Amino acid sequence: MNFSSPASLAVLACPGGEVFANEVILHLKQYYHNKFSKTVAVLTKKYSFDTANVIRRLNFLNDAVPCVAGLQGQIINSHTPKIKVPARFSMFPNGEIKAEILESIRGKDVYIIQDPENHYPVSFNEGALKQALSVNDHLLTILVTVDAVKQAGAEHITLITPIYPYSRQHRKKGREGVTATRIGFILENLGVNRIITLDIHSREIGNAFNVMRMENLHASYQITRQLAKISEIQKGDFVVVSPDTGAVDRNKFYATAFKKPLALLYKERDYSKVTKDANDNNIAEIRLLGNVRDKTVFMADDMLGTGGTLLKAMRFLKDQGAGKVICAISLPLFSGNAIEYFDKAYGEGLFYRIIGTNAVYQEELLTREWYISVNITKLFAQTINRLHQGQSLSSLLDNRGIIEKLLTAVPPETEEDRPQEFAGEEG
């Protein structure tokens, strides 16, 4: 984000992603503020000017450059740019959704943020209507928003959806659609240039597009940092367990990073049966490859829906003599009555803690003693910042180096991932 031309970056929040977007924007403003402060310090020292004089000169450039460049005459009156694009979302009595952009975004690099699994009431009609939406409603909101942004003349469109909708429908097992890929094709045809998501259920989805790129981020660093605070990873009685064959690569990553053994749960499933809730799942039999007796068990998975398979795995591990059971979930949906079932399981001592992320907006879940939420908005802000500046994402996509450093020196409990509001700024 160049200090002299920040006006080309724009973030637009869909109703479901409003909370997530506001935190991402605060991080972006902090990056800009820090860069501005460093520039001031360097110039003050180099030219022996006083700080106030340097700030006035830089603010003059911030005001003048956009006008000279002809960027709609947008004036940046302070050294923290306006990033959030005002928008109005309307819902008509028949359920139709309309998105309107309330200022010019022509020629801008626009990032649209949406949480399609936010099932809490969101605002429409300028706050006059509060409505809880399904994943299908959120998906349609994405489509009408992308279309509005494209019609408004945005130069580049990136969709940020921490959980990719329909990601579990990514391969055919019979006469069924490959809906995850089809949604990508629709977004690509609408003009989306890039999608940023978190721990997508299958990498095959990102390989199916023609020209649209997908950046698949990982919350492993944030999860590891929290895990290190509640468990002694370096002790000899620690083991990583993959909850099924589909999660082997993810848990192998943690086992390698922790330098701990990897065990595997093999599950026989009855695919003729559709999982309805945590008690009614399609698992017919579980087998364990490895040893968990008297050990602290760590399991990581990408998504938790009704939670039935995870609860069954926890009970099985306890029957095998496991000690403390800790789980990490990147996308904590907790669909249906999942929270109630996990409350009961926690009361029975089946697990110690579940570490999740704020990729999915939650309220009730955050009140539970057994649940720990880690904040990933900083990760997404870093990604936006680097993409906007044309920088590499390699260190964000492959974070093994910083995890290794983390395990040698665990940082104290801080709020560093929670951005702080700037005084007098729009949210």
Secondary structure, DSSP 8 states (H G I E B T S, - for coil): --TT-GGGEEEEE-GGGHHHHHHHHHHHHHHHHHHHHHHHHHHHHHHT--HHHHHHHHHHHHHHHHHHHTSTT----SSS---B--EEEEE-TTS-EEEEE-S--TT-EEEEE--TT--S-EEEGGGTEEE---HHHHHHHHHHHHHHHHHTT-SEEEEE-SS-TTTT--S-SSS---HHHHHHHHHHHHT--EEEEES-S-TTTGGG-SS-EEEEE--HHHHHHHHHHHS-TTSTTEEEEESSGGGHHHHHHHHHHHT--EEEEEEEE-TTS---SSSS--EEEEEEES--BTSEEEEEEEEESS-HHHHHHHHHHHHTTB--EEEEEEEE---TTHHHHHHHHHHTTS-SEEEEETTS--SSGGG-TTEEEE--HHHHHHHHHHHHHT---HHHH--HHHHHHHHHS---S--TTS----TT---
